[in-house]
Amino acid sequence: MSEQKTDGSRRGRHLALVFGMIVLGAVSVGVAGQNKKPFTFSANTPVLADEVNSNFDALFEELDRQAALIETLVPSGTIFSYAGSKVPDGFYECNGATLLRSDDPALFEAIGTMYGGGPSFFDLPDYRGYFLRGWDHNAHLDPGAATRTDRGDGVIGDFVGTAQGDGFGRHAHHGVVQSGNQWFTVYRREGGRWPSENTFSRENTGEAGAGETRPQNKNVMFIIKR
């Protein structure tokens, strides 16, 4: 099980931020977004500890409100394509890592053990090297929906998280072998008829291509909101 880093004291970080704004008590401490300041301080005026504490309490209350709003706008379990190589704060790379339920209760509530887990832990989805596809969800646009493979908890078929291997559309090559297996003829169909043909040496039909069928692409990191 991978060791999970924990955030430092939120209040400690916020205190460092706010104290950077205060120079010898000369700067007012405001609350972002609401402009609520229980106390306003002027230069060269004595400041009481209770007044400073009241301003900090108001600031922390607003920060908590903003954090709750962010959670509403970007719920845990949301996936992003990220252009950097270092995972940003508040996210994990979708790399199949194992997490403790107690460390990430919101994320566990969102995805559970869909991608694997146990009594006290759960696994992240592993999207490394994959293209992501929208869940068919009875739209009948994924002809292989029923054969999609285990996502990590034994569930297969047309469900979020199930997987497919690479493949290409079903097709056929029609030809006629001639002259001691040294030549073959390919006919081109036009308007229901077979009016033309092209003859090739068998020596020109060897294996070709890459190790997979793929479109042009560029790498990104898939990350998931904690």
C-alpha positions in Angstrom: 0.0 0.0 0.0 1.5 3.3 -1.0 2.2 5.9 1.7 0.0 8.9 1.4 1.2 12.4 2.1 -1.0 14.5 4.4 -1.7 18.2 4.2 -0.1 20.4 6.8 -2.1 22.4 9.2 -4.5 24.5 7.2 -4.5 27.1 9.8 -0.8 27.2 9.8 -0.6 27.8 6.1 -3.3 30.5 6.2 -1.6 32.2 9.1 1.6 32.4 7.1 -0.3 33.9 4.2 -2.1 36.5 6.3 0.9 37.5 8.4 2.6 38.2 5.1 0.0 40.9 4.6 0.4 42.5 8.0 3.3 44.9 8.5 3.6 46.0 12.1 -0.2 46.1 12.4 -0.5 48.8 9.7 -2.6 46.8 7.3 -6.2 45.9 7.7 -7.2 42.3 7.7 -10.2 41.7 5.4 -12.3 38.8 4.4 -12.2 37.8 0.7 -15.4 38.1 -1.2 -17.5 39.6 1.7 -15.5 42.6 2.8 -16.3 41.8 6.4 -13.7 43.1 8.9 -14.7 42.9 12.6 -11.9 45.3 13.3 -9.9 47.7 11.2 -6.4 48.6 12.2 -4.5 51.9 11.4 -0.8 52.6 11.4 0.8 53.2 14.7 -2.3 52.2 16.6 -2.1 49.5 19.3 -3.8 46.2 18.4 -5.5 44.0 20.9 -5.0 40.2 20.6 -8.7 39.6 20.8 -9.3 42.0 17.8 -6.7 40.2 15.7 -8.1 36.8 16.7 -11.6 38.0 15.7 -10.4 39.0 12.3 -8.6 35.6 11.9 -11.8 33.8 12.9 -13.8 35.7 10.2 -11.1 34.9 7.6 -11.1 31.2 8.4 -14.8 31.1 8.2 -14.7 32.6 4.8 -11.9 30.3 3.6 -14.0 27.3 4.8 -17.0 28.7 2.8 -14.8 29.0 -0.3 -13.4 25.5 0.1 -17.0 24.1 0.4 -17.9 26.0 -2.8 -14.9 24.5 -4.6 -15.9 21.0 -3.5 -19.4 21.7 -5.0 -18.0 22.9 -8.3 -15.4 20.2 -8.6 -16.6 17.1 -6.8 -14.3 14.3 -5.7 -13.7 11.7 -8.4 -13.7 14.3 -11.2 -11.1 13.4 -13.9 -9.0 16.0 -15.7 -6.4 15.9 -18.5 -3.3 17.7 -17.1 -0.5 19.1 -19.2 2.1 19.0 -16.4 4.2 16.1 -15.1 3.9 17.0 -11.4 0.5 16.2 -9.7 -1.1 19.4 -8.5 -2.3 19.8 -4.9 -5.7 18.3 -4.2 -5.4 15.6 -6.9 -3.9 12.2 -7.5 -2.5 10.7 -10.7 -4.8 8.0 -12.1 -2.1 5.3 -11.7 -3.8 2.5 -9.8 -2.3 3.5 -6.5 -3.8 2.2 -3.2 -5.2 4.7 -0.7 -6.5 4.5 2.8 -10.2 5.1 3.1 -9.6 7.2 6.2 -7.2 9.5 4.4 -9.6 10.3 1.5 -13.2 9.7 2.6 -14.7 12.0 -0.1 -12.9 10.2 -2.9 -13.8 6.8 -1.5 -17.4 7.8 -1.4 -17.2 8.8 -5.0 -15.5 5.7 -6.5 -15.6 3.1 -3.7 -13.8 -0.1 -4.6 -14.8 0.0 -8.3 -11.1 -0.3 -9.2 -10.1 -2.7 -6.4 -9.6 -2.4 -2.7 -10.2 -4.0 0.7 -11.7 -3.5 4.1 -9.7 -0.3 4.9 -8.3 0.7 1.5 -9.3 1.3 -2.1 -7.5 1.7 -5.5 -7.4 4.5 -8.0 -8.2 3.9 -11.6 -5.2 3.3 -13.8 -5.5 5.3 -17.0 -1.8 5.3 -17.9 -1.5 4.6 -21.7 -5.2 4.6 -22.3 -7.6 6.7 -24.3 -10.8 7.3 -22.4 -14.2 6.6 -23.9 -17.6 7.8 -22.9 -19.8 5.2 -21.1 -22.2 3.7 -23.7 -25.0 3.5 -21.1 -27.5 1.9 -23.6 -26.7 4.4 -26.4 -25.7 1.4 -28.5 -22.7 3.2 -30.0 -20.2 0.7 -28.5 -20.7 -2.6 -30.3 -18.4 -4.3 -27.8 -20.0 -3.0 -24.7 -21.2 -6.4 -23.5 -17.6 -7.8 -23.7 -15.8 -5.1 -21.8 -13.5 -6.5 -19.2 -13.1 -6.3 -15.4 -12.5 -2.8 -14.0 -11.0 -4.1 -10.8 -14.0 -5.3 -8.7 -15.2 -8.1 -10.9 -17.7 -6.1 -12.8 -17.7 -6.5 -16.6 -19.8 -5.3 -19.5 -21.3 -1.9 -20.0 -20.4 -0.2 -16.8 -18.2 2.8 -15.9 -14.6 1.7 -15.5 -14.6 -1.5 -17.6 -12.0 -1.8 -20.3 -11.4 -2.9 -23.9 -8.4 -4.1 -25.7 -7.2 -2.6 -29.0 -8.9 -3.6 -32.2 -10.1 -2.4 -35.6 -13.3 -2.7 -37.5 -14.4 -6.0 -39.1 -13.5 -6.1 -42.8 -12.4 -8.6 -45.5 -9.9 -8.7 -48.4 -11.1 -10.4 -51.6 -8.5 -12.0 -53.9 -7.9 -14.7 -56.4 -4.6 -16.7 -56.2 -3.0 -17.5 -59.6 0.1 -19.0 -61.1 1.5 -21.4 -58.5 0.7 -19.1 -55.6 3.0 -16.5 -56.9 0.4 -13.8 -57.7 -3.0 -12.7 -56.5 -5.6 -10.4 -58.0 -7.6 -7.8 -56.0 -10.9 -6.7 -57.5 -12.3 -3.2 -56.9 -16.1 -3.1 -56.5 -18.0 -0.2 -58.1 -21.7 0.1 -58.2 -22.4 -3.5 -57.4 -20.0 -4.7 -60.2 -16.3 -5.8 -60.3 -15.0 -3.9 -63.3 -11.3 -3.5 -62.5 -8.5 -5.5 -61.0 -4.9 -5.0 -59.7 -2.4 -7.8 -59.7 0.4 -7.9 -57.1 3.4 -10.2 -56.3 2.9 -12.1 -53.1 6.3 -10.8 -52.0 4.7 -7.4 -51.5 2.1 -8.6 -49.0 4.4 -8.9 -45.9 3.7 -7.6 -42.4 3.7 -3.8 -42.0 2.5 -1.2 -39.6 3.1 -0.2 -35.9 2.5 -2.2 -32.8 -1.0 -0.9 -32.4 -3.8 0.8 -34.3 -4.1 4.4 -33.1 -4.8 8.0 -34.1 -2.2 10.8 -33.8 -1.9 11.6 -30.2 0.1 13.5 -27.5 0.6 12.4 -23.9 -1.3 14.0 -20.9 -1.6 13.0 -17.3 -5.0 11.9 -16.1 -5.6 13.2 -12.6 -8.5 12.7 -10.2 -9.9 15.1 -7.6 -9.4 14.0 -4.0 
